[in-house]
Amino acid sequence: MRRQAPALTLLALNCRRVARLFRSLAILKPIFGVAITGVVAVLLWKALLVVLLPFIGIAAGFLFLVAKLVLGAVMVCVAIWVLRRLARREEKLA
């Protein structure tokens, strides 16, 4: 029988170690599936965020518009209340 060179023997040992490593990684296949699903979900979230960003801006603009209108209405109501109160005070003094 012919004897193998030391380099080939080391290569064969490394191949066996790599094969053993892949067999041990077979246990982790379900975890890889979950990890890949998480990565794909994050990528889809980022893509949808870029697509939906203008709509989010429009919604925020409408919310600020409504807030301004409500604030204006409150200011008018407070002004009317103050004027009526001052008018009543003048009537009591007169």
HELIX and SHEET records of a PDB file:
HELIX    1   1 PRO A    6  LEU A   25  1                                  20    
HELIX    2   2 ALA A   26  LEU A   28  5                                   3    
HELIX    3   3 LYS A   29  LEU A   93  1                                  65    
END                                                                             
